[in-house]
Amino acid sequence: MDSGWMRRARELLRQRRVAAIVVVTLLTLGLVGVVLTVTTSVGCSLVKSLVVRSTQCIETPTALIGQPSPTSSGGSQASPGVSSNPSPNPPDNPGSSSNPPFNPGASSYPPYNPAASPGNPPGSEYYPPLANAASGPNFPGIALTCRLPVYANGPGSGGFIVFPGGSFVADPRSAVTAPSPATGSATPPPYGGYVGWWGMTYDAKYSKWLPVPYAWVSPDGSRYAYPLNGDVYVETVAGGAQLDLGEGQRYGVLDVENDGVYVSAASQAGLWFLPFSGAAKQITASGFWQGVSHGAAYGTATSAVPQGAANTILKLDLASGAITSFFSQPTAQSTVTGFDLQGHPIIQVRYANGTAIFIATGPGTATVIAAMTYGAYQQPPFPEGTPIADAHGLWYSVGNGIVLFANNSWNPMSNIGGQLAGRCV
């Protein structure tokens, strides 16, 4: 009888142990379910539907820009040493725009952005969103006293963004076009719908607007050049004297220096120098060159590469003619868009899933100053076009405003958009 009682006691204990295990298991599954709910996209939808607030469900944007990140041109990325903001909205920054580019003193390191991948710009997972520069009453982002020349489109659309304040003052003197050639050939054909006009530069030395892009004006401001009817014409700003260079060669103007013009031939490899006095010189018979600065030209070996293939930016020493590899990003295509004040090329890189801007300071050595990963939503503003470098920093047009890259950070300067026409003077 005692043994039967003992058997019943052991069965009762087993039943209670099983019940306890079941309870613990259910509690465990419940906790796992909560974790899954607040850390997965599906779970976040559930959390939102239940109106439960969770910091794990903050949606990190994929279009990004921020502080510079050292990177080798081979694509290896330095460990993230920049601050970021995991929220789509930048933190408050009293004294600046209500929507400035990221304030590096406002937060600590961000979480990794899972949208980043090897096909995205290096460093983009650590860049906060660039807010629209065209918002907020407090401009400039950096206190300056100067006038930035800009234009809208076409002759007569130029003027100045005046700092401090960031207001715009139109200048009727910007209604300029190139004169007809003194040789009596035909009137300049229209470019972009305008006759004798290829862009706009404000020549601060002579206080004159010129009808050509910034690179087509000599550094001392004394001359500018333009292609016309197969020739290259050079105008002196002070007196209007004219030179006809490269007659009938159909050159395109690449850069104007104080002693001559660097040109390339349409759809042909090579680089030539047309001095203001003396015979023309071919620098090289190879390469497709995109810019000239500080004794060097930069370009690529071929005019284009297939989609998904990488190209390499080459450096051509203008004195010796030596060509060396300078910059490349795996599976991405690179283009030189301008130069900083020291003559380092500014390079725009297009990736499969994004874009980035580098300053390349030497062969295989470059710094990311902006990066954006493409997303399915509307993209925020991103610096585009040709930058203008001066003692203040690197000026860019972005969205409906103007920004300045200075002191290793982006600064909103004006809520007035426009194409840059020269340095802030």
Secondary structure, 3 states (H helix, E strand, C coil): CHHHHHHHHHHHHHHHHHHHHHHHHHHHHHHHHHHHHHHCHHHHHHHHHCCCCCHHHCCCCCCCCCCCEEEECCCCECCCCCCCCCCCCCCCCCCCCCCCCCCCCCCCCCCCCCCCCCCCCCCHHHCCCCCCCCCCCCCCCCCCCEEEEEECCCCCCEEEEEECCCEEEECHHHCCCCCCCCCCCCCCCEECCEECCCCCEEECCCCEEECCCHHHECCCCCEEEEEECCEEEEEECCCCCEEEECCCCCEEEEEECCCEEEEEECCCCCEEEEECCCCCEEEECCCEEEEEECCEEEEECCCCCCCCCCCEEEEEECCCCCEEEEEECCCCEEEEEEECCCCCEEEEEECCCEEEEEEEEECCEEEEEEEEECCCCCCCCCCEEEEEEECCEEEEEECCEEEEEECCEEEEEECCCCEECCCCC
